[in-house]
Amino acid sequence: MYKFDFVAPRSPEDAVAQLRDRGPGGKLLAGGTDLLLQTKARVVKPAYVVDLSHLQDLERLEHHPGEGLWIGAMARARDIQLSPLFQNGFSIVADGAGLIGSIQIRNLATVGGNLCNAAPSADVAPPLIAAGARAEIIGPDGTRSVPMDEFFLGPRRTVLGPTELLLGVWVPEPAARSGGHYLRHTPRKEMDIAVVGVGSTITLDGERCADARIALGAVAPTPVRARGAEEALRGQVVSPDLIEEAARLAAEDARPISDVRGSAEFRRHLVAVLTRRTLTAAWNIAKQGGTGR
Protein backbone atom coordinates (compact mmCIF):
# COMPACT_ATOMS: atom_id res chain seq x y z
CA MET A 1 0.00 0.00 0.00
CA TYR A 2 1.00 3.65 -0.24
CA LYS A 3 -0.16 6.97 1.16
CA PHE A 4 -3.32 8.67 -0.06
CA ASP A 5 -5.82 11.14 1.38
CA PHE A 6 -8.99 9.76 2.97
CA VAL A 7 -12.29 11.65 3.26
CA ALA A 8 -15.64 10.55 4.73
CA PRO A 9 -18.54 12.62 3.39
CA ARG A 10 -21.88 12.70 5.22
CA SER A 11 -24.17 13.07 2.19
CA PRO A 12 -24.14 12.24 -1.53
CA GLU A 13 -23.89 15.97 -2.26
CA ASP A 14 -20.83 16.22 0.00
CA ALA A 15 -19.24 13.25 -1.80
CA VAL A 16 -19.79 14.94 -5.16
CA ALA A 17 -18.32 18.18 -3.78
CA GLN A 18 -15.21 16.31 -2.58
CA LEU A 19 -14.71 14.80 -6.03
CA ARG A 20 -15.21 18.19 -7.65
CA ASP A 21 -12.96 20.17 -5.30
CA ARG A 22 -10.14 17.65 -4.99
CA GLY A 23 -9.90 16.97 -8.71
CA PRO A 24 -8.74 13.90 -10.65
CA GLY A 25 -7.41 10.74 -9.08
CA GLY A 26 -10.14 10.03 -6.53
CA LYS A 27 -11.75 6.66 -5.92
CA LEU A 28 -15.02 5.86 -4.18
CA LEU A 29 -14.91 3.25 -1.42
CA ALA A 30 -18.09 1.23 -0.88
CA GLY A 31 -17.62 -2.36 0.34
CA GLY A 32 -13.95 -2.33 -0.70
CA THR A 33 -13.92 -5.90 -2.02
CA ASP A 34 -12.60 -4.70 -5.39
CA LEU A 35 -10.85 -1.42 -4.59
CA LEU A 36 -8.64 -2.74 -1.79
CA LEU A 37 -7.36 -5.63 -3.90
CA GLN A 38 -6.78 -3.41 -6.91
CA THR A 39 -4.94 -0.84 -4.79
CA LYS A 40 -2.71 -3.46 -3.17
CA ALA A 41 -1.88 -4.85 -6.61
CA ARG A 42 -1.22 -1.31 -7.93
CA VAL A 43 -3.86 -1.80 -10.61
CA VAL A 44 -5.26 1.52 -9.39
CA LYS A 45 -3.35 4.23 -7.50
CA PRO A 46 -5.86 6.67 -5.99
CA ALA A 47 -4.70 10.14 -5.02
CA TYR A 48 -7.51 10.11 -2.46
CA VAL A 49 -10.33 7.81 -1.36
CA VAL A 50 -13.89 8.94 -0.67
CA ASP A 51 -15.43 6.58 1.91
CA LEU A 52 -19.20 6.14 1.39
CA SER A 53 -19.84 4.04 4.52
CA HIS A 54 -21.54 6.94 6.36
CA LEU A 55 -24.15 7.38 3.61
CA GLN A 56 -26.69 5.06 5.21
CA ASP A 57 -29.50 6.42 3.05
CA LEU A 58 -27.81 4.70 0.09
CA GLU A 59 -28.31 1.31 1.78
CA ARG A 60 -32.11 1.47 1.37
CA LEU A 61 -34.09 -1.32 -0.25
CA GLU A 62 -37.66 -0.13 -0.85
CA HIS A 63 -40.57 -1.56 -2.78
CA HIS A 64 -43.10 0.92 -4.15
CA PRO A 65 -46.11 -1.24 -5.15
CA GLY A 66 -47.15 -0.68 -8.74
CA GLU A 67 -44.01 1.33 -9.48
CA GLY A 68 -40.94 -0.74 -8.73
CA LEU A 69 -38.05 -1.47 -6.41
CA TRP A 70 -35.33 0.92 -5.26
CA ILE A 71 -31.89 -0.58 -4.60
CA GLY A 72 -29.47 1.84 -2.95
CA ALA A 73 -25.93 1.78 -4.26
CA MET A 74 -24.61 0.82 -0.81
CA ALA A 75 -27.02 -2.10 -0.38
CA ARG A 76 -25.07 -5.27 0.42
CA ALA A 77 -25.26 -8.28 -1.87
CA ARG A 78 -26.16 -10.54 1.06
CA ASP A 79 -29.06 -8.29 2.06
CA ILE A 80 -30.40 -8.45 -1.50
CA GLN A 81 -29.97 -12.22 -1.57
CA LEU A 82 -32.01 -12.66 1.63
CA SER A 83 -34.52 -9.78 1.49
CA PRO A 84 -38.18 -10.81 1.12
CA LEU A 85 -38.56 -7.87 -1.29
CA PHE A 86 -36.81 -10.02 -3.90
CA GLN A 87 -38.90 -13.15 -3.38
CA ASN A 88 -41.68 -12.23 -5.83
CA GLY A 89 -41.21 -10.57 -9.19
CA PHE A 90 -37.65 -9.38 -8.54
CA SER A 91 -36.03 -12.75 -7.83
CA ILE A 92 -33.71 -12.45 -10.86
CA VAL A 93 -31.78 -9.70 -9.01
CA ALA A 94 -31.37 -11.92 -5.94
CA ASP A 95 -30.17 -14.70 -8.27
CA GLY A 96 -27.21 -12.55 -9.29
CA ALA A 97 -26.47 -11.00 -5.90
CA GLY A 98 -26.42 -14.44 -4.29
CA LEU A 99 -23.56 -15.56 -6.53
CA ILE A 100 -21.09 -12.79 -5.73
CA GLY A 101 -18.00 -14.22 -4.00
CA SER A 102 -18.55 -16.02 -0.72
CA ILE A 103 -20.99 -15.26 2.11
CA GLN A 104 -18.27 -13.20 3.79
CA ILE A 105 -17.73 -11.16 0.64
CA ARG A 106 -21.47 -10.72 0.07
CA ASN A 107 -21.74 -9.22 3.55
CA LEU A 108 -19.36 -6.45 2.40
CA ALA A 109 -19.86 -6.17 -1.36
CA THR A 110 -22.35 -3.54 -2.55
CA VAL A 111 -24.51 -3.49 -5.64
CA GLY A 112 -23.00 -0.12 -6.55
CA GLY A 113 -19.48 -1.47 -6.29
CA ASN A 114 -20.33 -4.51 -8.40
CA LEU A 115 -21.73 -2.24 -11.11
CA CYS A 116 -19.20 0.59 -10.99
CA ASN A 117 -16.23 -1.79 -11.05
CA ALA A 118 -17.61 -2.56 -14.53
CA ALA A 119 -16.19 -6.05 -14.88
CA PRO A 120 -17.74 -7.80 -17.91
CA SER A 121 -18.41 -10.77 -15.63
CA ALA A 122 -20.27 -8.81 -12.90
CA ASP A 123 -23.11 -10.99 -11.60
CA VAL A 124 -25.56 -8.18 -10.80
CA ALA A 125 -25.35 -6.50 -14.22
CA PRO A 126 -27.16 -9.03 -16.49
CA PRO A 127 -30.12 -9.45 -14.09
CA LEU A 128 -30.60 -5.70 -13.82
CA ILE A 129 -30.32 -5.21 -17.57
CA ALA A 130 -32.79 -8.03 -18.19
CA ALA A 131 -35.16 -6.46 -15.65
CA GLY A 132 -35.07 -3.11 -17.46
CA ALA A 133 -33.45 -1.26 -14.55
CA ARG A 134 -32.14 2.30 -14.61
CA ALA A 135 -29.10 3.76 -12.83
CA GLU A 136 -29.77 6.93 -10.84
CA ILE A 137 -26.73 9.21 -10.78
CA ILE A 138 -25.92 12.45 -8.94
CA GLY A 139 -23.33 15.03 -9.98
CA PRO A 140 -22.58 18.75 -9.61
CA ASP A 141 -25.40 19.59 -12.04
CA GLY A 142 -28.04 17.47 -10.29
CA THR A 143 -29.34 13.96 -10.96
CA ARG A 144 -29.78 11.94 -14.12
CA SER A 145 -31.13 8.51 -15.05
CA VAL A 146 -29.43 6.03 -17.41
CA PRO A 147 -30.76 2.64 -18.60
CA MET A 148 -28.56 -0.14 -17.26
CA ASP A 149 -27.88 -1.45 -20.76
CA GLU A 150 -26.25 1.94 -21.51
CA PHE A 151 -24.35 2.24 -18.21
CA PHE A 152 -21.24 0.27 -19.19
CA LEU A 153 -18.66 1.58 -21.68
CA GLY A 154 -15.95 -1.06 -21.33
CA PRO A 155 -13.92 -2.96 -18.71
CA ARG A 156 -13.74 -0.70 -15.61
CA ARG A 157 -15.48 2.08 -17.58
CA THR A 158 -19.00 3.41 -17.04
CA VAL A 159 -20.95 6.54 -17.97
CA LEU A 160 -20.13 8.04 -14.57
CA GLY A 161 -18.18 11.26 -14.89
CA PRO A 162 -15.21 11.98 -12.58
CA THR A 163 -17.44 14.03 -10.24
CA GLU A 164 -20.51 11.78 -10.32
CA LEU A 165 -21.83 9.19 -7.89
CA LEU A 166 -24.22 6.27 -8.36
CA LEU A 167 -27.13 6.74 -5.95
CA GLY A 168 -28.82 3.45 -6.72
CA VAL A 169 -30.84 1.48 -9.21
CA TRP A 170 -34.56 1.65 -9.96
CA VAL A 171 -36.09 -1.66 -11.09
CA PRO A 172 -39.55 -1.24 -12.65
CA GLU A 173 -42.47 -3.31 -11.41
CA PRO A 174 -42.68 -6.45 -13.56
CA ALA A 175 -45.75 -6.75 -15.76
CA ALA A 176 -48.35 -9.37 -14.90
CA ARG A 177 -47.33 -12.89 -15.92
CA SER A 178 -43.63 -12.06 -16.04
CA GLY A 179 -40.71 -14.17 -14.90
CA GLY A 180 -36.94 -13.86 -14.76
CA HIS A 181 -33.90 -15.94 -13.91
CA TYR A 182 -30.10 -15.60 -13.88
CA LEU A 183 -27.49 -18.33 -14.17
CA ARG A 184 -23.74 -18.38 -14.65
CA HIS A 185 -21.06 -20.98 -15.29
CA THR A 186 -17.93 -21.05 -13.14
CA PRO A 187 -15.23 -23.69 -12.61
CA ARG A 188 -15.91 -23.53 -8.86
CA LYS A 189 -19.19 -23.16 -6.97
CA GLU A 190 -18.06 -20.04 -5.08
CA MET A 191 -15.19 -17.55 -5.00
CA ASP A 192 -14.97 -17.47 -8.78
CA ILE A 193 -16.09 -15.18 -11.59
CA ALA A 194 -18.44 -16.06 -14.39
CA VAL A 195 -17.08 -17.64 -17.54
CA VAL A 196 -20.53 -16.78 -18.92
CA GLY A 197 -23.59 -15.32 -17.20
CA VAL A 198 -27.10 -15.00 -18.66
CA GLY A 199 -30.12 -13.17 -17.29
CA SER A 200 -33.49 -13.61 -19.00
CA THR A 201 -36.96 -12.16 -18.44
CA ILE A 202 -40.15 -12.96 -20.28
CA THR A 203 -43.71 -11.60 -20.18
CA LEU A 204 -46.66 -13.62 -21.46
CA ASP A 205 -49.89 -12.54 -23.13
CA GLY A 206 -51.87 -15.73 -23.21
CA GLU A 207 -49.45 -18.26 -24.64
CA ARG A 208 -47.51 -15.67 -26.63
CA CYS A 209 -44.42 -13.75 -25.59
CA ALA A 210 -45.37 -10.11 -25.11
CA ASP A 211 -41.80 -9.10 -24.26
CA ALA A 212 -38.41 -10.64 -23.55
CA ARG A 213 -35.03 -9.33 -22.48
CA ILE A 214 -31.84 -11.40 -22.47
CA ALA A 215 -28.56 -10.03 -21.07
CA LEU A 216 -25.21 -11.76 -21.48
CA GLY A 217 -22.20 -11.33 -19.20
CA ALA A 218 -18.51 -12.16 -19.76
CA VAL A 219 -18.90 -12.54 -23.53
CA ALA A 220 -18.00 -8.99 -24.62
CA PRO A 221 -16.20 -5.93 -23.18
CA THR A 222 -19.51 -5.01 -21.49
CA PRO A 223 -22.69 -6.91 -20.64
CA VAL A 224 -24.77 -7.05 -23.84
CA ARG A 225 -28.37 -7.64 -24.88
CA ALA A 226 -29.11 -10.65 -27.10
CA ARG A 227 -31.42 -8.58 -29.27
CA GLY A 228 -31.74 -11.11 -32.08
CA ALA A 229 -32.97 -13.70 -29.61
CA GLU A 230 -35.36 -11.21 -28.01
CA GLU A 231 -36.93 -10.33 -31.36
CA ALA A 232 -37.35 -13.99 -32.22
CA LEU A 233 -39.43 -14.47 -29.06
CA ARG A 234 -41.70 -11.42 -29.17
CA GLY A 235 -45.20 -12.10 -30.46
CA GLN A 236 -44.64 -15.83 -30.78
CA VAL A 237 -46.27 -18.74 -28.95
CA VAL A 238 -43.64 -19.84 -26.46
CA SER A 239 -42.51 -23.43 -26.71
CA PRO A 240 -39.36 -25.44 -26.02
CA ASP A 241 -38.52 -25.28 -29.75
CA LEU A 242 -38.86 -21.49 -29.80
CA ILE A 243 -36.66 -21.22 -26.70
CA GLU A 244 -34.08 -23.47 -28.37
CA GLU A 245 -34.04 -21.15 -31.40
CA ALA A 246 -33.67 -18.10 -29.14
CA ALA A 247 -30.77 -19.78 -27.38
CA ARG A 248 -29.05 -20.37 -30.72
CA LEU A 249 -29.52 -16.73 -31.70
CA ALA A 250 -28.22 -15.54 -28.33
CA ALA A 251 -24.99 -17.43 -28.97
CA GLU A 252 -24.69 -15.55 -32.25
CA ASP A 253 -25.13 -12.23 -30.41
CA ALA A 254 -22.20 -13.01 -28.08
CA ARG A 255 -18.73 -11.64 -28.88
CA PRO A 256 -16.49 -13.68 -26.59
CA ILE A 257 -12.71 -13.98 -26.56
CA SER A 258 -10.55 -16.99 -25.80
CA ASP A 259 -8.51 -16.86 -22.58
CA VAL A 260 -7.28 -19.14 -19.81
CA ARG A 261 -10.82 -19.56 -18.50
CA GLY A 262 -12.41 -20.72 -21.73
CA SER A 263 -12.31 -20.54 -25.50
CA ALA A 264 -14.63 -18.34 -27.53
CA GLU A 265 -16.29 -21.48 -28.90
CA PHE A 266 -16.87 -22.84 -25.39
CA ARG A 267 -18.35 -19.52 -24.25
CA ARG A 268 -20.79 -19.45 -27.19
CA HIS A 269 -21.86 -22.98 -26.28
CA LEU A 270 -22.42 -21.84 -22.70
CA VAL A 271 -24.48 -18.85 -23.86
CA ALA A 272 -26.83 -21.21 -25.71
CA VAL A 273 -27.10 -23.59 -22.74
CA LEU A 274 -27.66 -20.87 -20.13
CA THR A 275 -30.07 -18.92 -22.31
CA ARG A 276 -32.18 -22.05 -22.80
CA ARG A 277 -32.18 -22.74 -19.06
CA THR A 278 -32.91 -19.17 -17.93
CA LEU A 279 -35.63 -18.65 -20.52
CA THR A 280 -37.26 -21.95 -19.55
CA ALA A 281 -37.17 -20.97 -15.87
CA ALA A 282 -38.54 -17.48 -16.63
CA TRP A 283 -41.29 -19.00 -18.81
CA ASN A 284 -42.34 -21.37 -16.02
CA ILE A 285 -42.44 -18.50 -13.51
CA ALA A 286 -44.52 -16.40 -15.90
CA LYS A 287 -46.98 -19.27 -16.51
CA GLN A 288 -47.49 -19.50 -12.74
CA GLY A 289 -48.39 -15.81 -12.60
CA GLY A 290 -44.92 -14.43 -11.99
CA THR A 291 -44.85 -15.22 -8.28
CA GLY A 292 -41.38 -16.74 -8.17
CA ARG A 293 -39.70 -20.10 -8.54
N, C-alpha and C positions, 0 to 999 in steps of 0.2 A: 504494500500500500504506500501511498505518498500523501503529502499534505494538500488539503483543499478546504475552502470555506464551507461552513455548514449553517443553514438558516432554517427556521421552523415557523412558517407563516401560520396565522390563526384563521384565515379565510381564503377561499379561492381567489378573491380579488387581491389579497395581500400576496399570494403566491405569484400571480401574474405580474404584480408590481415589482417583485423581487427579480423575476426573469427580465423584465423590461429595464430596470435600473442597473442591474449588475452586468447585463450584456451577454455576449456569446460565451459558450462553454459550460453552461449550467445543465444539470441533470436532475430530474424529479425522482424522489425516492418514495415508493409506495410500500410494497411488501419486501422489496430488496432481493428477491430470489434470483433475479437476473442481473440487476445492477451491481451487486456486491461481487458476484463471480466475474463479471466482465471487467470491473475495476481492478480486481486482484490480478487478472490475466493481462491487464493493460490493453484490453480491446477498446475500452473507453477510458479517457483521462479527464474527468470533470474538473473544471476550474472551481466550481462550487456545487453543492448539493442542496436541493430544496426538499426538506422532509415534509411529507404530506400527512403524517400520522396524527396530527392534531385536528385534521379536518374531518371530524366525526360525521358531519352532515353528508359527506360523500360515501359513507358506508351504508346508506339507506337502501333497503329493498322494499318497494311499495307497489301494491297492486291497486290500480284504479279500474274498477269493474266497468266493462264496456269500452274502455279506452286502451289499457295496456299495462305494462309492467315497467317500473323504473328500477334500474340497476345502477347504483352509485359506483363510481370508478374505484373507490376504495373497498368495495364489498369483497370479502374473502371467498375464494373458490370453494372452500369447505362449507361456508354458510349457504352458498347457492346450491351446492350438492344436496344439502339436508333440508333446506327451507321448504315448508309445505306450499309456499307460493308457486313452486315449480313442479308440483305434483300433477296439476291438470292444465293442459293447454300449452304450458311453457317447458315441458319436460326435456325438450331437445337441448335447452341451454344447460340444464343440470347434467345431461349426458356428457357434454363437453367439459364442464367444470369439474366433474367427478373423475376425470382422467388426467388432470394436471399433476405431475410428479407423484409424491407419496402423500399420505395423510398429513404428515408434518409440514410438508411444503404447502399443501392446500390450506392449512391453517394460517399461513403467511401470505401466500400469493394472492394478488388482487386481479379482478377482471380488467381493470385499467392497465395494470402492468402487463398482463398477457397480451392485450391488444396493442399497446403502445410500443412494446418491444418489437412488434411487427415481424416475428419469425413466420416464415411461410407455413410452418407446421403447428402454429398455435391452435390449441384445441377448442378455445372459445370462439374463434373467428368464424369457422364454417357454420356452426349452429346459429349464430347471430345473423349472419348473412342470409341463411336459409329462412330465418324467421322474419326477415324484412326489417331488421332493427336499424336505428339511426343513432349516430354518435352526437352527443351534445357537448359543445366546446365553448370555453370562455377565453377571451383575450382582451387586450387593451381597448378594443373597439366594441366590446359587448359579447353576446353569445351568438353562435351559429349552429346549424344542424346539418349533418352530412350522412347520407346513406352508408351503411357499413360496407357495402360492396364498392364504395368509392373512397374508403378511408385509407386503404393501404396503397403505397406507391412503389414499394420494393422492400427487400430485406432491410429491416431496421429503419424503414422510412414510411412516414405517414403524412397525412395532410396537415398535421399540427405544425403551426409556425413556431419559431423559437421563443415566442412570448405567449404561447397558448397552452391551455390545460384542458384535459378531458374531464368533464364533470361526471359523465355517466352515459348510459345507453338506455334508450327508450325502445321497448319491444311492443309492437302493436298487438292488441287483442286478436287472437286467432279467430278466423271466421268459423261459423258453425260447421261441423263435420270436417274438421281439419286435424291433421296429425303430423308429427315430426319425429325424427330420430337421427342421432349422430353415432357413427362408429369410426374407429381408426384401426390400423394395423401397426403393431410394434413388435420387435423381436422379444421384448420382455413384457410382462404384465404391467409393471409399474416402473417408475424412475427411467422412463425412456420417452423419446419424442416420436411423433407419428411418421412412419414411412409414407403413408397416405391416410388422409382423413376425409370423410364424406358426411355432410349434413343434408338431409332431404326433408321437405315439407310438402304436403299435398292437401288440397281442399276438394271435396266431392260435391257435385250437384246431381243427385240421383246416383247413377252408376258411372257418370262421366267425371273426368277431372276438370274442375273449374279453374284451378290454378296449381302450379307446382314451382318450387324453387329448389335447386340443387347446387350446393357449394362444395368445392373441392379444396383440400389443404395439402400442402407439401408436394404439389405437382406443377408448380410455376413459381415465379418470384414473389407472387402474392396469392392469397386465396382467390379463387376464380369461380364464376358461375358456369355451370354446364348448360348454356342457353339452348343448344341444339336439342339436348335431351328434354329440357323443359317444354320447348315448343312441340315436341313430338307427343307429349302427354296431354297438353291442354285441349279440351273439347272432345277427347276420346274416351270411350268406355274402358275403364281400367281393368286390366287382366294381367296374369303372369307373363303372357307373351309380350304385351305392350311394355311392361316393366323391363323385360329382358332387352327389348329394342332400345329403351331409354338408357339402360346401363351401357349398351354398346356405344351409343352416341356420346355418353358422358366420357368414356375412355378416349374418344376422338377429340373431345374438347380439352383434355389434359395436355399440358406441355412439360412433362417431367424431364429431368436430367438423370444420367447415371452417376452414382457415387458409391461410396463404400457401404451404404445402407441398402442399396437396391438399384437395379438397372432401370432404365426408362421403360423397357418392355414389361418388366415385373410390376412397375408402378401402374402402368396402364391396365394391366390385368387386375390389380387390386382395385382400381377405380371402378371397373365393371362389377366386380364382386361386391364391393361395399355399397355401390349405388343400388344394386339389386336388393341387397339386404335392408338398407335404410328405407328405400321406397316401399318395400313390402311391409316393413314395420309401420311406417307412416300411414299406408293405405289401411292396414288393419285397425289402427287407432281411429282413423277417420270414419271407418265403417261402424265403429262402436260409439260414434258420436263425439269423438275427440276428447275423451275423458282421461286418456293416459293408457300406458301399457298394462 
